[in-house]
Amino acid sequence: MTRAEIERDYKVVDGRICSPGKFEGEMVYAPFYYQAMLEGMADRDDGPEYGFHVLPEDRAEFPELGDRQEIDFYERNDGFICEV
């Protein structure tokens, strides 16, 4: 999933998803990592929490990642995706 696809499918303001739904209030890169998790590409899967190493190509697509080396998410019981 690319940034262009995310911005096509969700309203994004200042790097945050404003559209209602499971990614509401999360950063624009949340659907990208969620899709990667669904495809079994998480670097770490600890049950409800999953994590990724931030790669240079991720940072190029999503400059909001800044200098972060890793990123972690979990899915709440109500289905919302939240960054740790």
C-alpha positions in Angstrom: 0.0 0.0 0.0 1.4 3.3 -1.0 0.9 6.8 0.4 -1.0 7.8 -2.7 -3.4 4.8 -2.1 -3.9 5.8 1.5 -4.5 9.4 0.7 -7.0 8.3 -1.9 -8.9 6.1 0.5 -8.7 8.2 3.7 -8.9 11.9 4.5 -5.4 12.9 5.8 -4.7 16.2 7.5 -1.2 17.1 8.7 -0.1 13.4 8.4 -3.1 12.1 10.5 -6.0 10.1 9.2 -9.3 11.9 9.9 -11.7 9.5 8.2 -13.9 7.5 10.6 -12.8 3.9 11.0 -10.1 1.7 12.4 -7.3 4.1 11.6 -9.0 7.3 12.7 -6.5 9.6 14.5 -3.5 7.5 13.5 -0.6 8.6 11.4 -0.8 8.2 7.6 1.5 5.2 7.7 -0.7 3.0 9.9 -2.6 1.3 7.1 0.7 0.6 5.3 2.0 -1.3 8.3 -1.3 -2.9 9.1 -1.5 -4.3 5.5 2.1 -5.6 5.9 1.1 -7.3 9.2 -1.8 -9.0 7.4 0.6 -10.3 4.8 2.8 -11.8 7.5 5.6 -9.3 7.1 5.8 -8.0 10.7 9.3 -8.2 12.2 7.8 -9.0 15.6 4.4 -10.5 16.4 3.7 -10.7 20.2 0.0 -11.5 19.9 -2.0 -8.3 20.1 1.1 -6.2 19.4 3.2 -6.3 16.3 6.3 -4.4 15.3 8.4 -3.4 12.3 11.9 -2.2 11.6 11.6 1.1 9.8 13.4 0.8 6.4 14.8 3.6 4.3 12.2 3.0 1.7 9.4 3.3 4.4 10.9 6.6 5.5 11.1 7.9 1.9 7.3 7.1 1.4 6.4 8.4 4.9 8.7 11.2 6.0 6.5 11.5 9.2 8.5 8.5 10.5 11.4 10.8 11.1 14.5 9.0 12.5 12.5 6.2 14.2 14.1 2.8 13.9 11.1 0.7 14.9 7.4 1.1 15.1 4.8 -0.9 17.1 1.0 -1.2 16.8 -1.7 -3.2 18.4 -5.4 -3.8 17.6 -7.9 -2.9 20.3 -10.8 -5.2 21.1 -13.1 -2.8 19.1 -10.9 -3.2 16.0 -9.1 0.1 16.1 -5.4 0.1 15.2 -3.2 2.1 17.7 0.4 3.0 17.5 2.3 2.2 20.7 
